[in-house]
Amino acid sequence: MNYSEHEKMQAVSDSSRAIGEFLEWLDEQEIYLAKWSERDRRGFTELEFHLDTRAELLAKYFNINLKKIEEEKEQMMQNLRKMQKERT
């Protein structure tokens, strides 16, 4: 079976873990990610909290498709069920 997104995720796991730990540390220090909003019709911008989860941020950074990850997980589970049925 080919699980390409899982392979991509595995290839960056050490870097992803380190960045994830750093993001967690930022949270512990009460340092939060934020971004400037788009200008409104009056030309004003506001600073708004970045609401993506750590997993979403890491997936974006490493170009990993979380929807495909879930689809591959489902395929893995189906394959395991099929193998178990074949054994019985």
C-alpha positions in Angstrom: 0.0 0.0 0.0 1.1 3.5 -0.7 0.6 6.1 2.1 2.4 9.1 0.6 1.2 11.7 3.1 2.2 9.5 6.0 5.6 9.0 4.3 6.0 12.8 4.0 5.0 13.2 7.6 7.5 10.6 8.8 10.3 12.2 6.8 9.9 15.5 8.7 9.0 14.0 12.1 12.1 15.1 14.0 11.8 18.7 12.7 8.1 18.7 13.3 8.5 17.5 16.8 11.1 20.2 17.6 8.9 23.0 16.1 5.9 21.6 17.9 7.8 21.6 21.3 8.8 25.2 20.6 5.2 26.2 19.9 4.1 24.5 23.1 6.8 26.4 25.0 5.5 29.7 23.5 2.1 28.9 24.9 3.5 28.1 28.3 5.2 31.5 28.2 1.9 33.1 27.3 3.4 34.2 23.9 0.8 33.8 21.2 0.9 33.9 17.4 -1.0 36.7 15.8 -1.3 38.3 12.4 -2.6 41.6 11.0 -6.1 41.5 9.6 -6.9 42.7 6.2 -7.6 46.4 5.9 -11.2 47.3 6.5 -13.1 49.8 4.4 -11.7 52.6 6.5 -8.1 51.4 5.9 -7.6 50.1 9.4 -6.1 46.8 10.4 -6.2 44.9 13.7 -3.9 42.4 15.3 -5.8 39.1 15.6 -4.8 35.8 17.2 -3.7 33.1 14.9 -6.3 30.4 15.5 -4.8 27.4 13.7 -3.9 24.4 15.9 -0.3 23.4 16.2 -1.0 20.4 14.0 -2.5 22.6 11.3 0.4 25.0 11.5 2.9 22.2 11.2 1.0 20.6 8.3 1.0 23.9 6.5 4.7 24.4 7.1 5.7 21.0 5.9 3.0 20.9 3.1 1.2 17.9 4.5 -2.5 17.5 3.6 -4.3 16.6 6.8 -7.4 15.5 4.9 -5.3 13.0 3.0 -3.7 11.8 6.3 -7.2 11.0 7.6 -8.1 9.2 4.3 -4.9 7.2 4.5 -5.7 6.3 8.2 -9.1 5.1 7.1 -7.5 3.0 4.3 -5.1 1.5 6.8 -7.9 0.6 9.2 -9.9 -1.0 6.3 -6.8 -3.0 5.3 -6.3 -4.2 8.9 -9.9 -5.3 9.1 -9.6 -7.2 5.8 -6.4 -8.9 7.0 -8.1 -9.9 10.3 -11.1 -11.4 8.4 -8.8 -13.3 6.1 -7.0 -14.9 9.1 -10.2 -16.2 10.7 
